[in-house]
Amino acid sequence: MDFYYSPRGSGCRTVIMVAKALGLELNKKLVNTMESEQLKPEFVKLNPQHTIPTLVDNGFSIWESRAIAVYLVEKYGKDDSLFPKDPKQRAVVNQRLYFDMGTLYESFAKYYYPLIRTGQPGSDEDFKKIESAFEFLNTFLEGQDYVAGDHLTVADIAVVSSVSTFDIMDFNFSKYANVARWYANAKKVTPGWDENWDGLLQLKAIYETRWGKQNK
């Protein structure tokens, strides 16, 4: 299956780790968004929204990282451990995935995307939304080793992709004890972690080459 991606993208790294957990080989096709390769007609034909990651599996094209992750697990998973079939357990996994997309990573985008692109971060209000998101995540992880149940799921993989992106940008989340504990374990147990971190180092290098090191 063809996987259109950038190693730096959080969603791309999520899919890579999910594929690793499933033992799948992706035919990786690098898309250089800095050169607007995602706007080429042949790519827009696959994905009218011209976003990465995009997966093409035997002619079936799907985008949005969490949708791709769930598709891969449901089609290729040997069991339902990464995305439980039990309605209540699955609902919690889905809630965490939506939280990751709409709250946690959204707060990263609002504050850090301007910093990466222009050298100037988002507003103080944007930073408060990051703190609020981490407070929620810290609450979710109270007494829990995983973000959605008692074992690793796609929710952990998506969230660790996001949290590690904060980490590479030097956001200090040590005061969120449950998140810090979970993250330390997630780095050990998440398949494909090393490739995730390699992609983040590429992101960090681009940022520092452009603007130098700046911390909040």
N, C-alpha and C positions, 0 to 999 in steps of 0.2 A: 504494500500500500504506500502511496506517495504522501509525504508529509511536508507541506510548505511552511517554513518556519524561520525564525531567527533565534539563535541560542541565547540572546539577551532577554527575550520576551518572557514575562512571567507565565502567561498562558501556554506558551510553547514549551516551557520547562515543565509545566504540569503534565502535559500530554506525554512528554518524553519519559517522565518518572512513572506514569501509569502504564505505559507500554513496557517499560522495564519490569514492573511488578507482574505483568501478564506474560513475560517472556516473548514479547512480539518484537520483530525487527521492522523498523520504519525505514522506508526509502526516503531519506532526508533531502529536501530540495531547498537550499538556502534562498531566501528572498531578501534582497537588499532594499529595505524601505527608504534608506537615505538616498538611493538612486531612483526611487519611485517605481521599483520593479513590480510592486503590487498593482500598479495601474495598467500594466500591459494587457492588451485585449484577451490574450489567451488565459491570463489569470482571472480577469474579471468574468470570463465565461464560466469558470469554476466556482467563483464566489463573487456575486454582484456587489457585495459590500466591500470587496477587496481588502479583507483583513487577514492577519495571521494570528494564530495558526489556522490552517485549512488542511483537512485530511481528505484524500480521495481513495476510497477502498473499492476496487473492482468497478469503477465507474460511478460510485455513489460519493457525492461531495458533501461534506459537512464542516461547519466552522463554529467558532465559539469554543474555547478550550474545555469548559466544563461539560458541554454537550458532547464533545469528542470523547472526553474521558469516560463518560457514562456509556456512550455507544460502544467503545472498545471493551469495557467490562462486561456489558450485557451480551455482546456478540462472542467474545473470545475468552471470557473468564471461565476457569474450570469449576469454580464455585461462586457463591454470591458474597464472599467475605468482604470484598472491596465496595460492594453496593448491595446491601442486604435486600432480600425480597420481602421480608416482614414489613408490613405497611408502616408501623410505628417507627421501627429502626430506620427504614428508608426515609421517612419524613424528617427525622433528625439530620440525617446525612444531607438531604436536600436543603434543609434550613441553613446548615453551615455553609453549603456551597453558595447559596444566595447571599448569605451574610458576607462571605469572602468577596463576592463580585460587587455587591451593592453598598457595602459599608467599609470593610477592611481595605481591599485594594483600591476602592474609589477614593478613600482618604489619602492613600499614597499618591494616586494620580493628581489629585488637586494640589497637594503641597510640593511633591518632588518633581513632577513633570516640568513645571516652570523652571525649577532649579537646573534640571538636566539640559533643558533647551536654551535657557537664557542666562543662567548663572544666578538668577534671583528666585528664591523659594516663594511658595504661596503665602497667604496671609497668616497672621497669628490665629485667626478663627479657623483656618484650614488645619493648622497644627493641633488645635484643640480637638478637632474631629478625629485625628489620628489617636490621640490619647483616649478619647471616648471609645473608639473601636477596640483598642487594646484592653481597656477596662472590661468591655463586654466579653472579649475572648478570654480574659483572665477568669471571669465568672463562669463561663462555659466549662473551663478546665478545672474548676474546684473539685478536688477528689478524683479527678479523671486523668488517665494517662494518654487518652486519645480524644480528639475533638467531638466525636460522634459515636459513643459507645465504648466497648471494652477491647477494641482491636483496631488496627490500621484500616482506614477506608479511603475512598477517593477524596473525602472531605479533608483528611489530614494532608494528603498530597497537595491539594489545591492551596490549603492554608499555609503549608510550609513553603510553598513557592512564593507566596506573598510575604510572609514574615521574613524569609531570607532576603527578599528584595529590600525590605526596611533595614535589615542587618547590614547589607553591603553599603548602604547609604549612611551608616553610622548612627541610626536611630537607637537610642539607649532604652531598651525595654526591660532592664534588670529589675526595675521596681515592680514589674508585673510577674510576681514569683511563679505563678502557675504557668504562665506562658514561657518563661525562661526554662523551667523544668521540662515542659513538654518539648520545647524546641531542641534542647540538648539531647533528648531521647530520639526525636524525629530525625535528627541528622544521622543517627546510628542505624535506624531501622527502615528508613525510606529507601526503596530501591532506586538507583539512578541519582542519588544525592550528589555524587562527585561531578556528574555532568551538569547538574543544576548549578553547582558552585562555580564550575568553569565558565558557564554562561554569564553568571553574575560578575565574575572578575573581568570579563570583556566589557560589560556595561560600566563597571567602575573605571576601567582604563580610559574608555571614551570620555566619560564625564570629567575625569581628572586632567586629561589631555586638553580638553576644551576650556575648563574653568579653574583648574587647580582644586585643591582639597578645601572644602567648606563643610562645616558641621553646624547642626542646630544645637 
